[in-house]
Amino acid sequence: MSDTSPKANARYFELLRQAGPAKRLAICLGLSRATRELAIAGIKQAHRDRTLSDDELRQKLAERLYGAEVARRVFAAGSRDG
């Protein structure tokens, strides 16, 4: 399912093919950053009854991106390092 017309989609990929590797990487990084920002905004919205610490926010983002088990292992390992 797509909200983009086939013509617009074809034009987008045409422009990507014309862009050099550095430009494509910059686009990719920008999309990744925007995705993270949207995910963080969603997490904050879901927990608007209190302010999450930076560590809590990072853990909840990891849970959303990689799953609860991976986040639990990563954050448990991080707590032993300190």
mmCIF file of the N, C-alpha and C atoms, coordinates in Angstrom:
data_MODEL
# 
_entry.id   MODEL 
# 
loop_
_atom_site.group_PDB 
_atom_site.id 
_atom_site.type_symbol 
_atom_site.label_atom_id 
_atom_site.label_alt_id 
_atom_site.label_comp_id 
_atom_site.label_asym_id 
_atom_site.label_entity_id 
_atom_site.label_seq_id 
_atom_site.pdbx_PDB_ins_code 
_atom_site.Cartn_x 
_atom_site.Cartn_y 
_atom_site.Cartn_z 
_atom_site.occupancy 
_atom_site.B_iso_or_equiv 
_atom_site.pdbx_formal_charge 
_atom_site.auth_seq_id 
_atom_site.auth_comp_id 
_atom_site.auth_asym_id 
_atom_site.auth_atom_id 
_atom_site.pdbx_PDB_model_num 
ATOM 1   N N  . MET A 1 1  ? 0.847  -1.172 0.000   1.00 0.00 ? 1  MET A N  1 
ATOM 2   C CA . MET A 1 1  ? 0.000  0.000  0.000   1.00 0.00 ? 1  MET A CA 1 
ATOM 3   C C  . MET A 1 1  ? 0.896  1.240  0.000   1.00 0.00 ? 1  MET A C  1 
ATOM 4   N N  . SER A 1 2  ? 0.548  2.195  -0.829  1.00 0.00 ? 2  SER A N  1 
ATOM 5   C CA . SER A 1 2  ? 1.358  3.398  -0.943  1.00 0.00 ? 2  SER A CA 1 
ATOM 6   C C  . SER A 1 2  ? 0.460  4.607  -1.106  1.00 0.00 ? 2  SER A C  1 
ATOM 7   N N  . ASP A 1 3  ? 0.883  5.703  -0.524  1.00 0.00 ? 3  ASP A N  1 
ATOM 8   C CA . ASP A 1 3  ? 0.136  6.943  -0.698  1.00 0.00 ? 3  ASP A CA 1 
ATOM 9   C C  . ASP A 1 3  ? 0.786  7.806  -1.776  1.00 0.00 ? 3  ASP A C  1 
ATOM 10  N N  . THR A 1 4  ? 1.769  7.241  -2.476  1.00 0.00 ? 4  THR A N  1 
ATOM 11  C CA . THR A 1 4  ? 2.494  7.958  -3.518  1.00 0.00 ? 4  THR A CA 1 
ATOM 12  C C  . THR A 1 4  ? 2.049  7.448  -4.881  1.00 0.00 ? 4  THR A C  1 
ATOM 13  N N  . SER A 1 5  ? 1.782  8.361  -5.786  1.00 0.00 ? 5  SER A N  1 
ATOM 14  C CA . SER A 1 5  ? 1.362  7.946  -7.123  1.00 0.00 ? 5  SER A CA 1 
ATOM 15  C C  . SER A 1 5  ? 2.523  7.239  -7.825  1.00 0.00 ? 5  SER A C  1 
ATOM 16  N N  . PRO A 1 6  ? 2.228  6.331  -8.740  1.00 0.00 ? 6  PRO A N  1 
ATOM 17  C CA . PRO A 1 6  ? 3.295  5.646  -9.480  1.00 0.00 ? 6  PRO A CA 1 
ATOM 18  C C  . PRO A 1 6  ? 4.210  6.629  -10.218 1.00 0.00 ? 6  PRO A C  1 
ATOM 19  N N  . LYS A 1 7  ? 3.646  7.705  -10.740 1.00 0.00 ? 7  LYS A N  1 
ATOM 20  C CA . LYS A 1 7  ? 4.449  8.702  -11.457 1.00 0.00 ? 7  LYS A CA 1 
ATOM 21  C C  . LYS A 1 7  ? 5.426  9.403  -10.507 1.00 0.00 ? 7  LYS A C  1 
ATOM 22  N N  . ALA A 1 8  ? 4.936  9.807  -9.342  1.00 0.00 ? 8  ALA A N  1 
ATOM 23  C CA . ALA A 1 8  ? 5.796  10.472 -8.369  1.00 0.00 ? 8  ALA A CA 1 
ATOM 24  C C  . ALA A 1 8  ? 6.860  9.508  -7.847  1.00 0.00 ? 8  ALA A C  1 
ATOM 25  N N  . ASN A 1 9  ? 6.480  8.267  -7.631  1.00 0.00 ? 9  ASN A N  1 
ATOM 26  C CA . ASN A 1 9  ? 7.418  7.260  -7.157  1.00 0.00 ? 9  ASN A CA 1 
ATOM 27  C C  . ASN A 1 9  ? 8.533  7.034  -8.191  1.00 0.00 ? 9  ASN A C  1 
ATOM 28  N N  . ALA A 1 10 ? 8.159  6.942  -9.460  1.00 0.00 ? 10 ALA A N  1 
ATOM 29  C CA . ALA A 1 10 ? 9.157  6.755  -10.522 1.00 0.00 ? 10 ALA A CA 1 
ATOM 30  C C  . ALA A 1 10 ? 10.105 7.952  -10.580 1.00 0.00 ? 10 ALA A C  1 
ATOM 31  N N  . ARG A 1 11 ? 9.577  9.150  -10.426 1.00 0.00 ? 11 ARG A N  1 
ATOM 32  C CA . ARG A 1 11 ? 10.411 10.360 -10.450 1.00 0.00 ? 11 ARG A CA 1 
ATOM 33  C C  . ARG A 1 11 ? 11.383 10.376 -9.279  1.00 0.00 ? 11 ARG A C  1 
ATOM 34  N N  . TYR A 1 12 ? 10.909 9.984  -8.110  1.00 0.00 ? 12 TYR A N  1 
ATOM 35  C CA . TYR A 1 12 ? 11.760 9.935  -6.920  1.00 0.00 ? 12 TYR A CA 1 
ATOM 36  C C  . TYR A 1 12 ? 12.948 8.994  -7.158  1.00 0.00 ? 12 TYR A C  1 
ATOM 37  N N  . PHE A 1 13 ? 12.681 7.798  -7.664  1.00 0.00 ? 13 PHE A N  1 
ATOM 38  C CA . PHE A 1 13 ? 13.765 6.848  -7.906  1.00 0.00 ? 13 PHE A CA 1 
ATOM 39  C C  . PHE A 1 13 ? 14.677 7.296  -9.036  1.00 0.00 ? 13 PHE A C  1 
ATOM 40  N N  . GLU A 1 14 ? 14.146 8.008  -10.007 1.00 0.00 ? 14 GLU A N  1 
ATOM 41  C CA . GLU A 1 14 ? 14.975 8.582  -11.070 1.00 0.00 ? 14 GLU A CA 1 
ATOM 42  C C  . GLU A 1 14 ? 15.961 9.594  -10.472 1.00 0.00 ? 14 GLU A C  1 
ATOM 43  N N  . LEU A 1 15 ? 15.462 10.444 -9.586  1.00 0.00 ? 15 LEU A N  1 
ATOM 44  C CA . LEU A 1 15 ? 16.332 11.425 -8.930  1.00 0.00 ? 15 LEU A CA 1 
ATOM 45  C C  . LEU A 1 15 ? 17.377 10.751 -8.043  1.00 0.00 ? 15 LEU A C  1 
ATOM 46  N N  . LEU A 1 16 ? 16.993 9.674  -7.364  1.00 0.00 ? 16 LEU A N  1 
ATOM 47  C CA . LEU A 1 16 ? 17.968 8.946  -6.554  1.00 0.00 ? 16 LEU A CA 1 
ATOM 48  C C  . LEU A 1 16 ? 19.072 8.348  -7.415  1.00 0.00 ? 16 LEU A C  1 
ATOM 49  N N  . ARG A 1 17 ? 18.713 7.788  -8.566  1.00 0.00 ? 17 ARG A N  1 
ATOM 50  C CA . ARG A 1 17 ? 19.720 7.216  -9.470  1.00 0.00 ? 17 ARG A CA 1 
ATOM 51  C C  . ARG A 1 17 ? 20.673 8.282  -9.980  1.00 0.00 ? 17 ARG A C  1 
ATOM 52  N N  . GLN A 1 18 ? 20.178 9.486  -10.178 1.00 0.00 ? 18 GLN A N  1 
ATOM 53  C CA . GLN A 1 18 ? 21.013 10.571 -10.684 1.00 0.00 ? 18 GLN A CA 1 
ATOM 54  C C  . GLN A 1 18 ? 21.933 11.140 -9.594  1.00 0.00 ? 18 GLN A C  1 
ATOM 55  N N  . ALA A 1 19 ? 21.542 10.995 -8.361  1.00 0.00 ? 19 ALA A N  1 
ATOM 56  C CA . ALA A 1 19 ? 22.342 11.534 -7.261  1.00 0.00 ? 19 ALA A CA 1 
ATOM 57  C C  . ALA A 1 19 ? 23.579 10.657 -7.060  1.00 0.00 ? 19 ALA A C  1 
ATOM 58  N N  . GLY A 1 20 ? 24.646 11.271 -6.627  1.00 0.00 ? 20 GLY A N  1 
ATOM 59  C CA . GLY A 1 20 ? 25.852 10.515 -6.339  1.00 0.00 ? 20 GLY A CA 1 
ATOM 60  C C  . GLY A 1 20 ? 25.731 9.782  -5.011  1.00 0.00 ? 20 GLY A C  1 
ATOM 61  N N  . PRO A 1 21 ? 26.711 8.938  -4.710  1.00 0.00 ? 21 PRO A N  1 
ATOM 62  C CA . PRO A 1 21 ? 26.675 8.163  -3.469  1.00 0.00 ? 21 PRO A CA 1 
ATOM 63  C C  . PRO A 1 21 ? 26.597 9.043  -2.215  1.00 0.00 ? 21 PRO A C  1 
ATOM 64  N N  . ALA A 1 22 ? 27.316 10.140 -2.195  1.00 0.00 ? 22 ALA A N  1 
ATOM 65  C CA . ALA A 1 22 ? 27.294 11.009 -1.010  1.00 0.00 ? 22 ALA A CA 1 
ATOM 66  C C  . ALA A 1 22 ? 25.899 11.599 -0.799  1.00 0.00 ? 22 ALA A C  1 
ATOM 67  N N  . LYS A 1 23 ? 25.244 12.002 -1.867  1.00 0.00 ? 23 LYS A N  1 
ATOM 68  C CA . LYS A 1 23 ? 23.900 12.571 -1.768  1.00 0.00 ? 23 LYS A CA 1 
ATOM 69  C C  . LYS A 1 23 ? 22.902 11.508 -1.318  1.00 0.00 ? 23 LYS A C  1 
ATOM 70  N N  . ARG A 1 24 ? 23.022 10.293 -1.859  1.00 0.00 ? 24 ARG A N  1 
ATOM 71  C CA . ARG A 1 24 ? 22.120 9.209  -1.444  1.00 0.00 ? 24 ARG A CA 1 
ATOM 72  C C  . ARG A 1 24 ? 22.319 8.874  0.035   1.00 0.00 ? 24 ARG A C  1 
ATOM 73  N N  . LEU A 1 25 ? 23.580 8.884  0.478   1.00 0.00 ? 25 LEU A N  1 
ATOM 74  C CA . LEU A 1 25 ? 23.854 8.631  1.893   1.00 0.00 ? 25 LEU A CA 1 
ATOM 75  C C  . LEU A 1 25 ? 23.238 9.730  2.761   1.00 0.00 ? 25 LEU A C  1 
ATOM 76  N N  . ALA A 1 26 ? 23.374 10.974 2.340   1.00 0.00 ? 26 ALA A N  1 
ATOM 77  C CA . ALA A 1 26 ? 22.797 12.087 3.096   1.00 0.00 ? 26 ALA A CA 1 
ATOM 78  C C  . ALA A 1 26 ? 21.273 11.952 3.185   1.00 0.00 ? 26 ALA A C  1 
ATOM 79  N N  . ILE A 1 27 ? 20.639 11.545 2.097   1.00 0.00 ? 27 ILE A N  1 
ATOM 80  C CA . ILE A 1 27 ? 19.185 11.337 2.095   1.00 0.00 ? 27 ILE A CA 1 
ATOM 81  C C  . ILE A 1 27 ? 18.822 10.223 3.072   1.00 0.00 ? 27 ILE A C  1 
ATOM 82  N N  . CYS A 1 28 ? 19.569 9.141  3.028   1.00 0.00 ? 28 CYS A N  1 
ATOM 83  C CA . CYS A 1 28 ? 19.324 7.997  3.911   1.00 0.00 ? 28 CYS A CA 1 
ATOM 84  C C  . CYS A 1 28 ? 19.466 8.405  5.372   1.00 0.00 ? 28 CYS A C  1 
ATOM 85  N N  . LEU A 1 29 ? 20.526 9.118  5.682   1.00 0.00 ? 29 LEU A N  1 
ATOM 86  C CA . LEU A 1 29 ? 20.737 9.556  7.062   1.00 0.00 ? 29 LEU A CA 1 
ATOM 87  C C  . LEU A 1 29 ? 19.633 10.500 7.524   1.00 0.00 ? 29 LEU A C  1 
ATOM 88  N N  . GLY A 1 30 ? 19.194 11.375 6.635   1.00 0.00 ? 30 GLY A N  1 
ATOM 89  C CA . GLY A 1 30 ? 18.102 12.283 6.972   1.00 0.00 ? 30 GLY A CA 1 
ATOM 90  C C  . GLY A 1 30 ? 16.805 11.532 7.249   1.00 0.00 ? 30 GLY A C  1 
ATOM 91  N N  . LEU A 1 31 ? 16.509 10.524 6.434   1.00 0.00 ? 31 LEU A N  1 
ATOM 92  C CA . LEU A 1 31 ? 15.303 9.723  6.652   1.00 0.00 ? 31 LEU A CA 1 
ATOM 93  C C  . LEU A 1 31 ? 15.401 8.944  7.961   1.00 0.00 ? 31 LEU A C  1 
ATOM 94  N N  . SER A 1 32 ? 16.578 8.414  8.250   1.00 0.00 ? 32 SER A N  1 
ATOM 95  C CA . SER A 1 32 ? 16.786 7.685  9.500   1.00 0.00 ? 32 SER A CA 1 
ATOM 96  C C  . SER A 1 32 ? 16.593 8.607  10.701  1.00 0.00 ? 32 SER A C  1 
ATOM 97  N N  . ARG A 1 33 ? 17.154 9.799  10.621  1.00 0.00 ? 33 ARG A N  1 
ATOM 98  C CA . ARG A 1 33 ? 17.013 10.782 11.706  1.00 0.00 ? 33 ARG A CA 1 
ATOM 99  C C  . ARG A 1 33 ? 15.548 11.160 11.901  1.00 0.00 ? 33 ARG A C  1 
ATOM 100 N N  . ALA A 1 34 ? 14.846 11.383 10.811  1.00 0.00 ? 34 ALA A N  1 
ATOM 101 C CA . ALA A 1 34 ? 13.431 11.745 10.904  1.00 0.00 ? 34 ALA A CA 1 
ATOM 102 C C  . ALA A 1 34 ? 12.614 10.609 11.525  1.00 0.00 ? 34 ALA A C  1 
ATOM 103 N N  . THR A 1 35 ? 12.935 9.376  11.165  1.00 0.00 ? 35 THR A N  1 
ATOM 104 C CA . THR A 1 35 ? 12.237 8.219  11.729  1.00 0.00 ? 35 THR A CA 1 
ATOM 105 C C  . THR A 1 35 ? 12.454 8.139  13.227  1.00 0.00 ? 35 THR A C  1 
ATOM 106 N N  . ARG A 1 36 ? 13.689 8.347  13.666  1.00 0.00 ? 36 ARG A N  1 
ATOM 107 C CA . ARG A 1 36 ? 13.992 8.329  15.103  1.00 0.00 ? 36 ARG A CA 1 
ATOM 108 C C  . ARG A 1 36 ? 13.240 9.442  15.827  1.00 0.00 ? 36 ARG A C  1 
ATOM 109 N N  . GLU A 1 37 ? 13.229 10.627 15.246  1.00 0.00 ? 37 GLU A N  1 
ATOM 110 C CA . GLU A 1 37 ? 12.544 11.757 15.873  1.00 0.00 ? 37 GLU A CA 1 
ATOM 111 C C  . GLU A 1 37 ? 11.044 11.487 16.006  1.00 0.00 ? 37 GLU A C  1 
ATOM 112 N N  . LEU A 1 38 ? 10.458 10.881 14.980  1.00 0.00 ? 38 LEU A N  1 
ATOM 113 C CA . LEU A 1 38 ? 9.034  10.534 15.051  1.00 0.00 ? 38 LEU A CA 1 
ATOM 114 C C  . LEU A 1 38 ? 8.781  9.461  16.103  1.00 0.00 ? 38 LEU A C  1 
ATOM 115 N N  . ALA A 1 39 ? 9.665  8.480  16.174  1.00 0.00 ? 39 ALA A N  1 
ATOM 116 C CA . ALA A 1 39 ? 9.518  7.423  17.174  1.00 0.00 ? 39 ALA A CA 1 
ATOM 117 C C  . ALA A 1 39 ? 9.627  8.006  18.588  1.00 0.00 ? 39 ALA A C  1 
ATOM 118 N N  . ILE A 1 40 ? 10.587 8.886  18.793  1.00 0.00 ? 40 ILE A N  1 
ATOM 119 C CA . ILE A 1 40 ? 10.759 9.517  20.108  1.00 0.00 ? 40 ILE A CA 1 
ATOM 120 C C  . ILE A 1 40 ? 9.535  10.355 20.468  1.00 0.00 ? 40 ILE A C  1 
ATOM 121 N N  . ALA A 1 41 ? 9.015  11.081 19.498  1.00 0.00 ? 41 ALA A N  1 
ATOM 122 C CA . ALA A 1 41 ? 7.808  11.877 19.753  1.00 0.00 ? 41 ALA A CA 1 
ATOM 123 C C  . ALA A 1 41 ? 6.639  10.964 20.146  1.00 0.00 ? 41 ALA A C  1 
ATOM 124 N N  . GLY A 1 42 ? 6.517  9.828  19.478  1.00 0.00 ? 42 GLY A N  1 
ATOM 125 C CA . GLY A 1 42 ? 5.458  8.875  19.818  1.00 0.00 ? 42 GLY A CA 1 
ATOM 126 C C  . GLY A 1 42 ? 5.626  8.305  21.211  1.00 0.00 ? 42 GLY A C  1 
ATOM 127 N N  . ILE A 1 43 ? 6.866  8.009  21.586  1.00 0.00 ? 43 ILE A N  1 
ATOM 128 C CA . ILE A 1 43 ? 7.141  7.487  22.928  1.00 0.00 ? 43 ILE A CA 1 
ATOM 129 C C  . ILE A 1 43 ? 6.782  8.531  23.980  1.00 0.00 ? 43 ILE A C  1 
ATOM 130 N N  . LYS A 1 44 ? 7.197  9.763  23.745  1.00 0.00 ? 44 LYS A N  1 
ATOM 131 C CA . LYS A 1 44 ? 6.863  10.838 24.698  1.00 0.00 ? 44 LYS A CA 1 
ATOM 132 C C  . LYS A 1 44 ? 5.359  11.024 24.808  1.00 0.00 ? 44 LYS A C  1 
ATOM 133 N N  . GLN A 1 45 ? 4.661  10.939 23.694  1.00 0.00 ? 45 GLN A N  1 
ATOM 134 C CA . GLN A 1 45 ? 3.202  11.083 23.691  1.00 0.00 ? 45 GLN A CA 1 
ATOM 135 C C  . GLN A 1 45 ? 2.552  9.951  24.486  1.00 0.00 ? 45 GLN A C  1 
ATOM 136 N N  . ALA A 1 46 ? 3.081  8.747  24.325  1.00 0.00 ? 46 ALA A N  1 
ATOM 137 C CA . ALA A 1 46 ? 2.520  7.590  25.030  1.00 0.00 ? 46 ALA A CA 1 
ATOM 138 C C  . ALA A 1 46 ? 2.784  7.652  26.531  1.00 0.00 ? 46 ALA A C  1 
ATOM 139 N N  . HIS A 1 47 ? 3.786  8.407  26.941  1.00 0.00 ? 47 HIS A N  1 
ATOM 140 C CA . HIS A 1 47 ? 4.142  8.523  28.366  1.00 0.00 ? 47 HIS A CA 1 
ATOM 141 C C  . HIS A 1 47 ? 4.036  9.975  28.831  1.00 0.00 ? 47 HIS A C  1 
ATOM 142 N N  . ARG A 1 48 ? 3.035  10.673 28.364  1.00 0.00 ? 48 ARG A N  1 
ATOM 143 C CA . ARG A 1 48 ? 2.929  12.099 28.665  1.00 0.00 ? 48 ARG A CA 1 
ATOM 144 C C  . ARG A 1 48 ? 2.563  12.386 30.113  1.00 0.00 ? 48 ARG A C  1 
ATOM 145 N N  . ASP A 1 49 ? 2.231  11.323 30.872  1.00 0.00 ? 49 ASP A N  1 
ATOM 146 C CA . ASP A 1 49 ? 1.915  11.510 32.288  1.00 0.00 ? 49 ASP A CA 1 
ATOM 147 C C  . ASP A 1 49 ? 3.153  11.805 33.126  1.00 0.00 ? 49 ASP A C  1 
ATOM 148 N N  . ARG A 1 50 ? 4.349  11.563 32.549  1.00 0.00 ? 50 ARG A N  1 
ATOM 149 C CA . ARG A 1 50 ? 5.593  11.866 33.262  1.00 0.00 ? 50 ARG A CA 1 
ATOM 150 C C  . ARG A 1 50 ? 6.708  12.115 32.265  1.00 0.00 ? 50 ARG A C  1 
ATOM 151 N N  . THR A 1 51 ? 7.759  12.757 32.721  1.00 0.00 ? 51 THR A N  1 
ATOM 152 C CA . THR A 1 51 ? 8.909  13.028 31.873  1.00 0.00 ? 51 THR A CA 1 
ATOM 153 C C  . THR A 1 51 ? 9.880  11.862 31.981  1.00 0.00 ? 51 THR A C  1 
ATOM 154 N N  . LEU A 1 52 ? 10.238 11.284 30.842  1.00 0.00 ? 52 LEU A N  1 
ATOM 155 C CA . LEU A 1 52 ? 11.185 10.179 30.820  1.00 0.00 ? 52 LEU A CA 1 
ATOM 156 C C  . LEU A 1 52 ? 12.608 10.721 30.876  1.00 0.00 ? 52 LEU A C  1 
ATOM 157 N N  . SER A 1 53 ? 13.465 10.032 31.610  1.00 0.00 ? 53 SER A N  1 
ATOM 158 C CA . SER A 1 53 ? 14.881 10.401 31.605  1.00 0.00 ? 53 SER A CA 1 
ATOM 159 C C  . SER A 1 53 ? 15.471 10.041 30.238  1.00 0.00 ? 53 SER A C  1 
ATOM 160 N N  . ASP A 1 54 ? 16.645 10.565 29.964  1.00 0.00 ? 54 ASP A N  1 
ATOM 161 C CA . ASP A 1 54 ? 17.303 10.244 28.697  1.00 0.00 ? 54 ASP A CA 1 
ATOM 162 C C  . ASP A 1 54 ? 17.537 8.746  28.564  1.00 0.00 ? 54 ASP A C  1 
ATOM 163 N N  . ASP A 1 55 ? 17.950 8.090  29.650  1.00 0.00 ? 55 ASP A N  1 
ATOM 164 C CA . ASP A 1 55 ? 18.172 6.641  29.618  1.00 0.00 ? 55 ASP A CA 1 
ATOM 165 C C  . ASP A 1 55 ? 16.873 5.881  29.352  1.00 0.00 ? 55 ASP A C  1 
ATOM 166 N N  . GLU A 1 56 ? 15.791 6.298  30.002  1.00 0.00 ? 56 GLU A N  1 
ATOM 167 C CA . GLU A 1 56 ? 14.499 5.641  29.770  1.00 0.00 ? 56 GLU A CA 1 
ATOM 168 C C  . GLU A 1 56 ? 14.045 5.827  28.326  1.00 0.00 ? 56 GLU A C  1 
ATOM 169 N N  . LEU A 1 57 ? 14.249 7.010  27.813  1.00 0.00 ? 57 LEU A N  1 
ATOM 170 C CA . LEU A 1 57 ? 13.861 7.287  26.435  1.00 0.00 ? 57 LEU A CA 1 
ATOM 171 C C  . LEU A 1 57 ? 14.674 6.429  25.459  1.00 0.00 ? 57 LEU A C  1 
ATOM 172 N N  . ARG A 1 58 ? 15.979 6.327  25.698  1.00 0.00 ? 58 ARG A N  1 
ATOM 173 C CA . ARG A 1 58 ? 16.825 5.492  24.839  1.00 0.00 ? 58 ARG A CA 1 
ATOM 174 C C  . ARG A 1 58 ? 16.399 4.024  24.909  1.00 0.00 ? 58 ARG A C  1 
ATOM 175 N N  . GLN A 1 59 ? 16.066 3.560  26.104  1.00 0.00 ? 59 GLN A N  1 
ATOM 176 C CA . GLN A 1 59 ? 15.651 2.168  26.245  1.00 0.00 ? 59 GLN A CA 1 
ATOM 177 C C  . GLN A 1 59 ? 14.324 1.920  25.530  1.00 0.00 ? 59 GLN A C  1 
ATOM 178 N N  . LYS A 1 60 ? 13.392 2.824  25.687  1.00 0.00 ? 60 LYS A N  1 
ATOM 179 C CA . LYS A 1 60 ? 12.098 2.657  25.015  1.00 0.00 ? 60 LYS A CA 1 
ATOM 180 C C  . LYS A 1 60 ? 12.236 2.739  23.494  1.00 0.00 ? 60 LYS A C  1 
ATOM 181 N N  . LEU A 1 61 ? 13.152 3.581  23.029  1.00 0.00 ? 61 LEU A N  1 
ATOM 182 C CA . LEU A 1 61 ? 13.415 3.643  21.591  1.00 0.00 ? 61 LEU A CA 1 
ATOM 183 C C  . LEU A 1 61 ? 14.018 2.326  21.115  1.00 0.00 ? 61 LEU A C  1 
ATOM 184 N N  . ALA A 1 62 ? 14.966 1.787  21.866  1.00 0.00 ? 62 ALA A N  1 
ATOM 185 C CA . ALA A 1 62 ? 15.564 0.497  21.511  1.00 0.00 ? 62 ALA A CA 1 
ATOM 186 C C  . ALA A 1 62 ? 14.499 -0.597 21.490  1.00 0.00 ? 62 ALA A C  1 
ATOM 187 N N  . GLU A 1 63 ? 13.584 -0.567 22.457  1.00 0.00 ? 63 GLU A N  1 
ATOM 188 C CA . GLU A 1 63 ? 12.493 -1.551 22.477  1.00 0.00 ? 63 GLU A CA 1 
ATOM 189 C C  . GLU A 1 63 ? 11.649 -1.444 21.216  1.00 0.00 ? 63 GLU A C  1 
ATOM 190 N N  . ARG A 1 64 ? 11.361 -0.221 20.823  1.00 0.00 ? 64 ARG A N  1 
ATOM 191 C CA . ARG A 1 64 ? 10.522 -0.007 19.640  1.00 0.00 ? 64 ARG A CA 1 
ATOM 192 C C  . ARG A 1 64 ? 11.241 -0.442 18.370  1.00 0.00 ? 64 ARG A C  1 
ATOM 193 N N  . LEU A 1 65 ? 12.535 -0.168 18.284  1.00 0.00 ? 65 LEU A N  1 
ATOM 194 C CA . LEU A 1 65 ? 13.287 -0.472 17.064  1.00 0.00 ? 65 LEU A CA 1 
ATOM 195 C C  . LEU A 1 65 ? 13.727 -1.929 16.966  1.00 0.00 ? 65 LEU A C  1 
ATOM 196 N N  . TYR A 1 66 ? 14.126 -2.511 18.107  1.00 0.00 ? 66 TYR A N  1 
ATOM 197 C CA . TYR A 1 66 ? 14.773 -3.827 18.065  1.00 0.00 ? 66 TYR A CA 1 
ATOM 198 C C  . TYR A 1 66 ? 14.054 -4.903 18.869  1.00 0.00 ? 66 TYR A C  1 
ATOM 199 N N  . GLY A 1 67 ? 13.031 -4.512 19.617  1.00 0.00 ? 67 GLY A N  1 
ATOM 200 C CA . GLY A 1 67 ? 12.301 -5.474 20.425  1.00 0.00 ? 67 GLY A CA 1 
ATOM 201 C C  . GLY A 1 67 ? 12.737 -5.421 21.886  1.00 0.00 ? 67 GLY A C  1 
ATOM 202 N N  . ALA A 1 68 ? 11.845 -5.859 22.751  1.00 0.00 ? 68 ALA A N  1 
ATOM 203 C CA . ALA A 1 68 ? 12.069 -5.757 24.196  1.00 0.00 ? 68 ALA A CA 1 
ATOM 204 C C  . ALA A 1 68 ? 13.250 -6.604 24.650  1.00 0.00 ? 68 ALA A C  1 
ATOM 205 N N  . GLU A 1 69 ? 13.397 -7.809 24.108  1.00 0.00 ? 69 GLU A N  1 
ATOM 206 C CA . GLU A 1 69 ? 14.473 -8.700 24.553  1.00 0.00 ? 69 GLU A CA 1 
ATOM 207 C C  . GLU A 1 69 ? 15.844 -8.119 24.225  1.00 0.00 ? 69 GLU A C  1 
ATOM 208 N N  . VAL A 1 70 ? 16.011 -7.595 23.030  1.00 0.00 ? 70 VAL A N  1 
ATOM 209 C CA . VAL A 1 70 ? 17.298 -6.985 22.643  1.00 0.00 ? 70 VAL A CA 1 
ATOM 210 C C  . VAL A 1 70 ? 17.571 -5.767 23.521  1.00 0.00 ? 70 VAL A C  1 
ATOM 211 N N  . ALA A 1 71 ? 16.584 -4.920 23.704  1.00 0.00 ? 71 ALA A N  1 
ATOM 212 C CA . ALA A 1 71 ? 16.765 -3.723 24.530  1.00 0.00 ? 71 ALA A CA 1 
ATOM 213 C C  . ALA A 1 71 ? 17.124 -4.102 25.965  1.00 0.00 ? 71 ALA A C  1 
ATOM 214 N N  . ARG A 1 72 ? 16.473 -5.119 26.488  1.00 0.00 ? 72 ARG A N  1 
ATOM 215 C CA . ARG A 1 72 ? 16.754 -5.565 27.855  1.00 0.00 ? 72 ARG A CA 1 
ATOM 216 C C  . ARG A 1 72 ? 18.207 -6.037 27.980  1.00 0.00 ? 72 ARG A C  1 
ATOM 217 N N  . ARG A 1 73 ? 18.662 -6.817 27.002  1.00 0.00 ? 73 ARG A N  1 
ATOM 218 C CA . ARG A 1 73 ? 20.054 -7.303 27.042  1.00 0.00 ? 73 ARG A CA 1 
ATOM 219 C C  . ARG A 1 73 ? 21.043 -6.158 26.916  1.00 0.00 ? 73 ARG A C  1 
ATOM 220 N N  . VAL A 1 74 ? 20.788 -5.223 26.004  1.00 0.00 ? 74 VAL A N  1 
ATOM 221 C CA . VAL A 1 74 ? 21.711 -4.101 25.800  1.00 0.00 ? 74 VAL A CA 1 
ATOM 222 C C  . VAL A 1 74 ? 21.769 -3.220 27.039  1.00 0.00 ? 74 VAL A C  1 
ATOM 223 N N  . PHE A 1 75 ? 20.632 -2.890 27.600  1.00 0.00 ? 75 PHE A N  1 
ATOM 224 C CA . PHE A 1 75 ? 20.616 -1.987 28.747  1.00 0.00 ? 75 PHE A CA 1 
ATOM 225 C C  . PHE A 1 75 ? 21.063 -2.667 30.021  1.00 0.00 ? 75 PHE A C  1 
ATOM 226 N N  . ALA A 1 76 ? 20.868 -3.979 30.126  1.00 0.00 ? 76 ALA A N  1 
ATOM 227 C CA . ALA A 1 76 ? 21.404 -4.710 31.276  1.00 0.00 ? 76 ALA A CA 1 
ATOM 228 C C  . ALA A 1 76 ? 22.926 -4.744 31.209  1.00 0.00 ? 76 ALA A C  1 
ATOM 229 N N  . ALA A 1 77 ? 23.478 -4.937 30.012  1.00 0.00 ? 77 ALA A N  1 
ATOM 230 C CA . ALA A 1 77 ? 24.931 -4.942 29.832  1.00 0.00 ? 77 ALA A CA 1 
ATOM 231 C C  . ALA A 1 77 ? 25.506 -3.561 30.124  1.00 0.00 ? 77 ALA A C  1 
ATOM 232 N N  . GLY A 1 78 ? 24.804 -2.527 29.704  1.00 0.00 ? 78 GLY A N  1 
ATOM 233 C CA . GLY A 1 78 ? 25.259 -1.157 29.944  1.00 0.00 ? 78 GLY A CA 1 
ATOM 234 C C  . GLY A 1 78 ? 25.289 -0.808 31.415  1.00 0.00 ? 78 GLY A C  1 
ATOM 235 N N  . SER A 1 79 ? 24.345 -1.346 32.190  1.00 0.00 ? 79 SER A N  1 
ATOM 236 C CA . SER A 1 79 ? 24.305 -1.031 33.617  1.00 0.00 ? 79 SER A CA 1 
ATOM 237 C C  . SER A 1 79 ? 25.449 -1.716 34.361  1.00 0.00 ? 79 SER A C  1 
ATOM 238 N N  . ARG A 1 80 ? 25.977 -2.818 33.826  1.00 0.00 ? 80 ARG A N  1 
ATOM 239 C CA . ARG A 1 80 ? 27.123 -3.495 34.463  1.00 0.00 ? 80 ARG A CA 1 
ATOM 240 C C  . ARG A 1 80 ? 28.431 -2.801 34.159  1.00 0.00 ? 80 ARG A C  1 
ATOM 241 N N  . ASP A 1 81 ? 28.472 -2.017 33.055  1.00 0.00 ? 81 ASP A N  1 
ATOM 242 C CA . ASP A 1 81 ? 29.712 -1.326 32.660  1.00 0.00 ? 81 ASP A CA 1 
ATOM 243 C C  . ASP A 1 81 ? 30.044 -0.157 33.577  1.00 0.00 ? 81 ASP A C  1 
ATOM 244 N N  . GLY A 1 82 ? 29.001 0.466  34.128  1.00 0.00 ? 82 GLY A N  1 
ATOM 245 C CA . GLY A 1 82 ? 29.174 1.692  34.874  1.00 0.00 ? 82 GLY A CA 1 
ATOM 246 C C  . GLY A 1 82 ? 29.613 1.457  36.242  1.00 0.00 ? 82 GLY A C  1 
# 
